Amino acid sequence: MSSNSIQLPLLRASEAVENNPLTRRLPRFDTDEALSQAMEQDPFRGGVGNLDYKRRIPLVQEIRRVVSVTDAMLLAARGLHDALFASLDRQNPLDPANRRNIYESGSQVGKPILELPWRPEFAGGLVLSGWTGTGKTHTADRFLQLVPQVVLHEGKDAADCGCLILKQLVWLKVHMPSDGSRGGLVIGLLMELDRVLGTDYVHLYHGNSWSIEKQLVAIIHILVAHRCGLVVIDEAQEATLARSRFGKEFVVFFLRLLNAGMAVALMGNPLAFTQLMSLAQSQARLTEFGWFDFTSPVSASDLTWTDDLVPGIWKQSKLLAEPDEPMKDLEKFLFGLTGGNPRYLARLRAATLLLGLRTGAVRVTKELVEEASRSPAMAGVRDQVDAFAQHDLSALSRWTDIPGYQVRAVWIGGEPAKDSREFEAPADPEPQEKVASKKSSKSATAPQPLQVVPAKPEDYRSKEFEAKLLAELGRIAGGKT
């Protein structure tokens, strides 16, 4: 066989990617340098001119928009980028089979989700895991800002998509509901779709005839019809973590999205992924584009702290008349006042700038920073700051949403543990949902029985649904699709 005939399929694949109407108008960042430069954001660049202090005060909040790209942020942004474009390339409408998939998806609307047929291929997912303030949401939000959310296709562009007109939904981001219910997620998805697309799906798929299982199928079809490339689910309710974990029922839905061709990014507290970690097959599919751990710098000498966060967040944000006063051991000083938490570093800088502007300070001094650290703006996190700065694991145990086992693993110089089995920490309270213990290689060859959450009438569950869910999870855990 000639080398030309071997290369031909690859050349055709490359041509299809280049001509894909779903990505023609989207920015691709094929090198890490290009992606890093695009992610960086400094709203303070250029200064404030001759604005008086009173007019500078509202500008302090611009510090929320500062993005100083760390290695962890770049890796996660790369995962989001590659998952998005791989999904859109997989859905390329120039392939007639992908056009047929739209109609096949529509024919399933009205069926419960567990009755959907499985397609032979899956898109890939990724996980952004980290405790509060470590930058996972900041990273995802900044990447999504680089890519238009909606692209309107008309004329030849639409014809190439097989439509007269197409409102392409490039990506969708929603929060897990605070009550941890699928019903809450359904409403959240439909409302966000309507907000972004200007539609009225929330009323179209509402009523007694639309059970949650059927609504989920309708949502999958809507996303397929609008050629969605990436669905981002943010578990943002740390205060209600026990109810907003990514449980087995949610995992089935996420797998269905992958099976429909869409990439899925899950973001949350490490404690939210207990169920995901308990199913090998779903864990593999939902992390195809990576598992990204976000943690705080361990010490004031951490390169992320000295080279990225302090220069990017602290030193770039200038609003007073003169540059900051030079401070000896600045990185160590700031670490002690923030515990190395990126969010609290930005919070302290904002408090310092506000205090300086309101008191007419000429520049930021050590005394001004210390006074700001004692202000009400920092009072609510002072205990957390002290615990992290002093590596006090017992003090951290008072917050149930901070995974002590993972923090301790990071502090001793290891990789972040994925769950408490990897690194036991007696002072840390056990997660409310224990992961099943490791099995021997012999017993691991057969799917293990899975526990199903008891039925709740308000979630439209029934014994029949639970039986189907159990069977479905058994098939997934056994690797059958």
Secondary structure as UniProt FT lines:
FT   HELIX           3..19
FT   TURN            21..25
FT   HELIX           32..39
FT   TURN            43..46
FT   TURN            49..50
FT   HELIX           53..56
FT   HELIX           57..65
FT   HELIX           71..90
FT   TURN            93..94
FT   HELIX           96..107
FT   TURN            108..110
FT   HELIX           113..115
FT   STRAND          125..130
FT   TURN            132..133
FT   HELIX           136..145
FT   STRAND          150..154
FT   HELIX           155..160
FT   TURN            161..162
FT   STRAND          165..169
FT   STRAND          171..175
FT   TURN            178..179
FT   HELIX           182..197
FT   HELIX           201..204
FT   TURN            208..209
FT   HELIX           212..225
FT   TURN            226..227
FT   STRAND          230..234
FT   HELIX           238..243
FT   HELIX           248..259
FT   TURN            260..261
FT   STRAND          263..268
FT   HELIX           270..273
FT   HELIX           274..277
FT   HELIX           280..286
FT   TURN            287..289
FT   STRAND          291..294
FT   TURN            300..301
FT   HELIX           304..315
FT   TURN            328..329
FT   HELIX           330..338
FT   TURN            339..340
FT   HELIX           342..359
FT   HELIX           366..373
FT   HELIX           376..379
FT   TURN            380..381
FT   HELIX           382..389
FT   TURN            390..391
FT   HELIX           393..396
FT   TURN            397..398
FT   TURN            400..401
FT   HELIX           404..411
FT   TURN            412..413
FT   TURN            420..422
FT   TURN            426..427
FT   TURN            441..442
FT   HELIX           443..445
FT   HELIX           457..459
FT   HELIX           463..477
FT   TURN            478..479
//
